[in-house]
Amino acid sequence: MSNCLIAQSGGPTSVINASLSGVISSSIESSAINTVYGSINGIQGVLNNNLINLSSIFKDSKEKLERLKLTPSMFLGSCRYKLPNIEDDNEQYKLIFDIFKQNDIKYFFYIGGNDSMDTVLKLSQYAKAYKQDVKIIGIPKTIDNDLYGTDHTPGFGSAAKFVATTLLEISYDTYIYDIPSVTIVEIMGRNAGWLTASSALARNKNNSSPDLIYLPEVPFSIAEFIENLKQLQKKKRNIVVAVSEGIKDKNGNYICACQNSTNDKFGHAKLSGTGKTLEDIVCNELNCKVRSIELNVLQRSAMHIASLTDVTESTLVGKKAVEYALEGYTGKMVSIIRKNNNSYEYEITHVDIEKVANKEKRIPGEWISKDKNDITAPLLEYIKPLIYGEPNIEYKEGLPNYININHLFS
Amino acid sequence: MSNCLIAQSGGPTSVINASLSGVISSSIESSAINTVYGSINGIQGVLNNNLINLSSIFKDSKEKLERLKLTPSMFLGSCRYKLPNIEDDNEQYKLIFDIFKQNDIKYFFYIGGNDSMDTVLKLSQYAKAYKQDVKIIGIPKTIDNDLYGTDHTPGFGSAAKFVATTLLEISYDTYIYDIPSVTIVEIMGRNAGWLTASSALARNKNNSSPDLIYLPEVPFSIAEFIENLKQLQKKKRNIVVAVSEGIKDKNGNYICACQNSTNDKFGHAKLSGTGKTLEDIVCNELNCKVRSIELNVLQRSAMHIASLTDVTESTLVGKKAVEYALEGYTGKMVSIIRKNNNSYEYEITHVDIEKVANKEKRIPGEWISKDKNDITAPLLEYIKPLIYGEPNIEYKEGLPNYININHLFS
């Protein structure tokens, strides 16, 4: 019997701990795995030998595991750490695999997005090149839904449900005054507009907003935006606009106010203020009430409005990761295949990590409307089933009863 | 048999329609009331004779009334319209009471905050002076909880629950990275800090944030704020600050960036950007990750995380308003009395409108901590029971199934 190690990386989602709970429960149940370890703050925790014993925390408590499943944020903490290329510097890899050896780790699970899959790729390449018997499996998560190799990503459905619910409630809020208004809602998604697109789910027979949807896949023109608003104002009093934080002009420059801000460690520009920038522009161009709303980190942390479909799938990809590792697979990411859209059916499989790491899946052109300010019906049908169902959150004194994560800073 | 008329005014709350549902159901049930009318966009709808027949919409549909109860925003729309003083100009009053006469309105219910209670006061004064037999009753609502004459206001509990839940989820979100951070959450409440104070409910045995709470009742010092943060950073890695949008310096100037923006019709400054202003200041003063989050209109529209206690009480104050009007009371606001805090018990009564209109109830000094950056335990105990319970929202295809309010703009 050997041990396994789990870590989480990148930005949180409401359900990344559901995947963790899946890995833990299947590992604990497995006769092939002795102790389940967790690394604190992703791969950095391995480099620092900062591991915790998850078996001892969860072994005898199904109730604790259930609470973990329904707690947002990341029980094991996160990092945004990029491993060097193996050929440039293999010292860190030696250290990581030494730690694995010291702790008899034969299975390593990394829950994350496309940057984290780069870590999975490099570790599995190193293991192969240096004949290390450690199975390396990636478990997808991101609210951005921008991973290749999977129909959609765990975490996206819950974020989409939060965005759609919030857009519905904001739209209702705008209708109450009899004066013209423009409300601009800024939604996360650096280069891929999946989450911004999910705002369209707020439309139903009682609600036609959002009225305009601007995706980062399409160059943004301020002149066309103002023209779109002017045309709409002839027909509608209260206009709601959904806009991605990452929209750029035709030269590739971000529209947001903080274009000159610093990049993060992966070279991504830190974005915010797109909604506020547009608010100021509309204020100057149109004579009406204007408000911008940035949904901010609530998109990735509002477990109280998570999608049950997403919670279930996230748990299952965690469980399947253990199954695949025990079957001997390595250098794989667990993935979801959609079998049938009409009566949403899916199955879980795995995909070579090379096909996933360091790539970004963006919305294809045919799913964007001709006038570039909306999405098409097939994209709506694609997202729709992912927000179905409400998990049974336990409330205590009026608030969700989330699991203790104080070990992250003690 | 006469008719009654209902209108809504001021900013929305998640549960203002619950009060409306209470008025409608009791009016429909009453043998003394014939038809229940609603005025579109508050008192302006009366002046424009823009009334709708609520009896015909809701008479035979308990299911529709239940859906109304659990729909945020305002079914009857809103206005921010201040009636002139009667002695300056009584033409509008003549018109209003003419419309009442034309429609055989003997009972008028106005659901709103302290500005709306000014309308209730003036209409009841006019009715008395000019011997008009119309009973005028105010029904309280505001997320700000700043009304005199009632223990707390309908709408506050749900907003407090949203704020506390969100603060909890944001706090968990901040804990995942092992680098120092300051997260500033901007909360509504122009002059009264009740809603900002409710962020303290997010603290429990697993969570100590928010770490600092800045109320508009206390002059805000940027130097002290930075000093508070520096001291805290010695003990804690990820700091969360709850701040009211309305904090002012010792000279009474708003801290927010938009000090020079326009006032609304009641002379209130339009506030936003306090969090962003503080974010920029902290960025310059401390070497750490800084983020500001503005909770914005979600505080008043997020019915999906409303308080069941609040929904129940809001419905009940609506029902009681009808009871009091039929008993012959006029110039009153329905109010809530707390009988027992230990095992939260309340009863509904009424209060003279003169004691309520145009006043703002702020947090008393003894409920603010000595160092002015937190609240005291009795305030926490006061707010706590108001967020208890979760209403049973109906979901359809993954989203709350709210009532149609398209009549507001058709």
Interface residues (C-beta under 8 A of the other chain):
Chain A: P12 N41 Q44 T71 P72 S73 M74 G77 S78 C79 R80 K161 A164 T165 T166 L168 E169 I170 Y172 D173 Y175 I176 Y177 D178 L201 A202 N204 K205 N206 N207 K236 R237 N238 R291 I293 E294 N296 V297 L298 R300 S301 A302 M303 H304 I305 S307 T309 K384 I387 Y388 G389 E390 Y395 K396 E397 G398 L399 P400 Y402 I403 N404 I405 N406 L408 F409
Chain B: P12 N41 Q44 T71 P72 S73 M74 G77 S78 C79 R80 K161 A164 T165 T166 L168 E169 I170 Y172 D173 Y175 I176 Y177 D178 L201 A202 N204 K205 N206 K236 R237 N238 R291 I293 E294 N296 V297 L298 R300 S301 A302 M303 H304 I305 S307 T309 K384 I387 Y388 G389 E390 Y395 K396 E397 G398 L399 P400 Y402 I403 N404 I405 N406 L408 F409
